[in-house]
């Protein structure tokens, strides 16, 4: 039995009613597919966001020397199993990240403006409301568009050339890509990822909200504000750390090119090799 229109439309909903979904029990039910896609986007976004921290630590090890980086690459390649590098392990891991990226992108495309007019309206809305979270979402939209062109070549290179995981070869690759391209890729990735983790926290309601005050504007000095500022600080630190790693790799690549040894792999000295055969 449905609620009669005379009752259903007798009350004009307030802002609190709208935000908290009062009266939705009478609304037409939407397909569960929308909710499932939203969950898939959130789960893959969380995986990719956590991966960014792991990736930063992994690649940043080169700043402490080629030996450490090479040993970590050997570890991820399963050298600890039988003393041999297993390229399929690199492919399997990169393939998993690639799959997460594709699922995340497919689910997120539902929210992209599909025409110039919609993009213009969105831009005008952001300028009008001057709301921090809306602005962050707009930045995430722009970085997502850039990453569409940047992330797939990066992942495809690793998928098709798993033997390219090497301090020297990665340095040469960075050198040929150039500092500008690598820096843009770095900034877009870290901003998109850190904003995404913050928005996940907001979406899945980890903040206590008061339905009777500031329901439409959560800019007060709350945990949410602190997390937003903290996220921006983390993003800045990730960009700074990534820039240092970028310069280290670029320098390694420049040195290899100068020596005319672009294809020369790095050999870890026996005394620094974690998996060197025992004498």
N, C-alpha and C positions, 0 to 999 in steps of 0.2 A: 504494500500500500504506500503510495507516494503522498507527500505533503501537499495539500491544496495550495494553489497559487495565492489565494487570499492570505494565507499564513506565510508562505515562503517569501513573498515580496513585501510583507508588511513592515519589515525592519530594514532600515538603511545601515549596512555594516560599517563599523568604525575601522580605523587603522588596525586596532588590536584584533578585531574579528577577522580581518583579511589576512594578517600575518599568521595568526594562530589557526586559521582554517576553520573558523566557526561556520557551520552550515554546509561543509563539503560533503556530508553524508547524503545530501540531496542532489549533488552534482552528478552529471553524466560520467560514468566510469571510463577512464582512458585505458588504452592497451597496456598490459604489463611490460611490453617490449621497451617502452620508454624508460621505465624504472630499471630494468635489467641493463640497458645500455648505460644508464647513469652510474650504476654500481660498477660495471665493467670499466668505465672511464676512471672512476675513483680508485679502483684496485690497481689498475695498470699505472695510473699516475703516482700512486704511493710507491709502487715497486720502482718506477723510474726515478722518483725523487730520492729514495734511499740509495739507489744505484749511483747517483751523482756524487754522494759523499764517498762511497767505496771507490769510484773511478778517480776522484780527486786524490785520495790517499795512495792509490795504486800508481797512477802516472806521476804524482808528485815525488815519489821515491827517487826519481832520477836526479833530483836536486841534491841528494846525499851521495850520488855517485852511480856510475853505470852498473857497478857490481850488484848493488842492492836491487836496482830495477830489473836487471837480467835474472837474478835469482827469483824474484817474484813472478816474472814471466814464466820461468821454468816450473815454478810451483803450480801456476794456473794451467800449465800444459801437461801436468801429470808426470813430470820427470821423476818425482818421488816414488812412482809405481815400479818402474823397471829401468830407470836411467835414460829413457828416451823421451823426446818431446812428442806429444800426441796432438797433432794439429786438429783432430776432430773435437777435442775438448774445447779448443778456442772457438771452433765453428758452432758447437752446441750452445755455448754460453752467449756468444754474439747473436746467434739465431733466436735464442729466447728473448733477448733484449729487443731484437728487431721485431719479433712478434708482438711484444708489449707495445712498442711504438706504433705499429700498424693498427692494433686494436684501439689504442688510446686516440690516435688520429681519427679513425673512422667514427668513434663515438663522439668526439669533440666537434667534428664537422657539422653536426646538427645545430650547433650554436653560432656558426659563422654567418655573417651577413651575406646574403646571396645576390645583392645588387649594389651598385654605387649609391643609390638613394638610401638604402638601409644603412650602409656604412656611414654616409653623411649624417643621417639621423642619429646614429649611435655616437658619432663624434660630437655632434651638437649637444646631445644629452650629457655626455661626460663633462663638457665645458660648462654646462648650465648648473649641474648639481654640485660640482666640486666636492665629491665624496671620495674619501681615500680608497675604500674597497672597490668602488666603481672604476676609479682610475687605474688601480692595480689590475683589474680584470681587462681593461683596455690594453695595458702594456702586455699582458699575457697573450691577448689576441694578436697583437703585432708581432711579438716574438715567435708565436706559433706559426705564423705565416712565413717568417724568415726561416725557421727551422725546417719547414717542409722542403725547402731547397737545399738546406745545409746538412741535415742529419742523414739522409738516405745515401748520398755519395760516401759519407764517412763510414757508415755501416757496411755498405756494399764492398768497399775496399777491404775491410777486415774479413768479410765473409768469403770473398773470392781469393784472398791472399793471406790465409792464416799463418803462413810462415814469415809474414812481415812483422810479427811481434818480436822486435829486437831494438835495443837502445839506439844503435846506429841507423837502422832503417827507418825507425820512427822519426829520428832527428832529420834525416834527409827528406822524408815526406813533409814534415813541418816546414823545412826550408823552402821547398818548392811550392807549397801552398801559400807561403808568405805570412808575415806578421799581421797584416790588416785582416785578411780572411779569417785567420785563426782567432784573432781577438774578437771579431764580430760574432763568430760561432760561440766562443766562450761566454760572452756577455749575454747573448740570447738564451743560451742553454741554462745558465745559472739563474737569470732573472725568471725565466719561465718556470723552472723547477722549484725555486724557493717560494715564488708567489703561489704556485700550484699547491705546495704543501700547506701553506697558510690557508688557502681557500678550502682545502679539504677539511681542515680543523673547524672552519666556520660552517661548512656545509653539513658536516656530521655532528654539529650541535654540541661541541665540548664546552661551550661557554654558557654560564647561567645567565638567563635573560629575564628581565622584569617586564611582563606584558603591560604594565600600567604606566611605564615611564620610558621615554627614549626608544620606543618600539621601532621607529623607522630610522633611527640614527644611533649607531653604536659607537660613536666617536668619543664617548666619555673616557675618563682615565680608568680603564678596566683591564682585565687580563687580555682581552682581545687587542686592545691598543698596544699593550706591552709585547704581545707575540708578533704583531705587525711590524713594530720597530725592530724587534729582535731578528725577524726574518730578513729585513733589509740589511741589517748589520752582517748577518751570516752570508747573504748574497754578495755583499761587498768584499768580505773576507775570502770567499770562494773565487771571486774574480781576481783579487790581488794574488792569491796563491796560484791560481791557474795561469796568470800572466807571468809569474816567475818561472813556472814549469814550461810555459810556451817559449820563453827566452832561452832557457837551458836547452831545450830540444832544438831550437833554431840554431843555437851556437854549435851544437854537436853536428847538425846537418851541414852547416857552413864549413866546419872543419873537415868533414868527410868529402865534401865537394872540392874543397881546395886541394886535398890530397889525391883527387881523382879516384876515390874509393867509395863511390856511392852505393855499390852493391856489397860492400864488405860487412859481414856480420861481426858483432862484438863477441869476443871469447873471454869468458871470465877466468881470471887466473886461478890455478888449482887451489891456492891457499885461501881464496875468497869464495870458492864454489861450494854452495851448501850441499851439493849432490855429487861432489867429486868422489870417485872410488877410493875406499880406504886403502892405504899402503900397508 
